[in-house]
Amino acid sequence: MSAKVDTLNDFPDEILTHILSLLPCKDAFRFTVLSKRWISLCHSLSSLEIDDKGVNNSKDWIYFRRFMDKVMLSPRAQSLTLKSLDLGCWSQLWEDEPDDWLEAAKRRGLEKLTLFSFNLRLAPSSMLHCSVDLPFLKSLIMNQIFFEDKEDFMKLFFGCPKLEYLSIHGIKANGTIVEANAGVPVGGYFKHLSKLTRARISLISVPLIAVYNVKFLSVWIERSLSDKEINSFDKSLPMFENITRLQLSWSPSISVHDWEVVLKMLQNCPKLQTLTIVKANNSTTIDWEYPDHVPECVSSHLTNFKVIGSEACEADFRFATYILRNARLLQVMSIHHSLHANLSSCPRISPTCKLIQ
């Protein structure tokens, strides 16, 4: 073993650091028992991917917390840049917030933060004494995170002025799904997201005005909207001047898919080139009538249109023919085989358009 270690130590730091970066974080730090040199190399890793899988009892939990303290709080690491932190928190033993670890990551110039959890609760104190300040953060991914209060969730964005990518799913506050505009004034919290270019959000959790500037947008519609919410949706829908790719996905729990919602989005996406619709396989579609107008993006920019989970129903057929008849630059339409045969004989305005299944 000693000979192998000596051989490894002959490599320059750059190669050894690359080798360590390919290993799971826990395994990389286990190598520190081989040589003191490996301690500094491990702490110099700019990306950390850590999860608590296998932590099933209090003894495991103590070891895990000690490991996290060693990785995140060691004096050796404090002056080194940490660009990415991916933290998976699945254990039922989580009780405390990861305040110290997140604060240490923030001080090290964190650019990408990914949090996955079923039990992790966050408050602004997790980001520095009731004030969120992540000036270097460019990417934020949060899945199944609990906040003490829905306003805490909104405050998170206020301190991320350089955010370029946002992915939010399953956010809850006080045990309920966070809903945009539900008693919290959101405008001021999101006004700093001018650099955001890509976003994956839930329609009810993040107001669309927050992602007005993006080039790529994926929206998850996780439940049916009430008449009041639909009215609010219509009034608050911003103009997406920069969007070129849009994906709208309906949850399987929704019994009704409405093409009118799609059309409203298209009207506010003048430069859209690629449109993807993901329908729930068990959905039924509200009857849809041909509109008397054509959105600018459909007539002048749309090149790709894809529907996943379409049905052999009249409304789906009508919307597809509407696109074929009005999308002058359409190159590819990807549609379910149940509609493909009927659409193949439909007139299309684009001479280069191809139908695929």
Secondary structure, 3 states (H helix, E strand, C coil): CHHHHHHHHCCCHHHHHHHHHCCCHHHHHHHHHCCHHHHHHHHCCCEEEEECCCCCCHHHHHHHHHHHHHHHHCCCCCCCCCCEEEEEECCCCCCCCCHHHHHHHHHCCCCEEEEEECCCEECHHHHCCCCCCCCCCCEEEEECCEECCHHHHHHHHHCCCCCCEEEEECCEECCEECCCCCCCCCHHHHCCCCCCCEEEEECCCCCHHHHCCCCEEEEEECCCCCHHHHHHHHHHCCCCCCCCEEEEEECCCCCEECHHHHHHHHHCCCCCCEEEEECCCCCEECCCCCCCCCCHHHHHCCCEEEEECCCCCHHHHHHHHHHHHHCCCCCEEECCHHHHHHHCCCCCCCCCCEEEC
